[in-house]
């Protein structure tokens, strides 16, 4: 004999055949002789046949999807951040070699062709000012571009799934 909790009330006793008329689901609390406490119907093998055609739990499904999306977003953004750092290092390397090339005729660090650069010929200060502005902008540009790409990718994926 089985007892069930429905609408916060104990119902029963029921024979196994009678439970099929009670529309129990995976989460329905059930008790039978021999159990110490109430258990979910899904934990009793003999009730498996009664609940097998029930769709999966929506909340659990949704939380798994959200968790998977969060993990994929994290991985994508980690890759984007790595790309931003790599681009910054590459930019710095190229600019540093230009800065150190004293054999070249007057360049952007000497002439003040860049905004915020003095025309006084102080190459080191002009180089440092350029790097202070450029590196954060490169990181923001690549990182922001990564976010835009991810959002566009998710949008296209959603449209393709939902346009039948």
Steps between C-alpha positions, in 0.01 A plus 500: 500500500622847406431846636563820304515870579285710266423867561682472835259227619562134561285271284472125507540218549512396133591179326760530224231477230304784662804734489479515120166681538653758736723662233811490710821647362872461570489748788186367672585400855417136567519280807452127537558254777872442551605859419632720777384823336314641201689466168449631149314258274798489264707324768269196515565251216148356510355845415729548200232375260250759630730797446712395197296697244521822694714773336824593674503761775491843331676688780790256505523509121499879500763527774724255309463709184581821687803334660622370162454845343693660787786253458516554122489878551782475754714291266431733208587809705817336634606437141411858407696638794798286398474641148483855639812444709680347202401796278624741767835321530538498121413870476741585781780298335457674164478843660795432729721409204395828333577690819843338534593559133707817539635469147166589345425854402259690721207273579174533686672499840721793400259716303189480714282357224294310758252678724635576845859483377733790556707636215799536727666182376484313832462155343471305824222714650314508167529122465373444857204734444410315181510163676293629794222589258532228238527178704174544699321603180621188318385276786160672515458486124582129470309407817196705396516349152502157659184577697327630186604188306372272777164680517466487120589131498240423768240709314562320170491164679170591667345616171610186317355278777169686513430557131330189370 
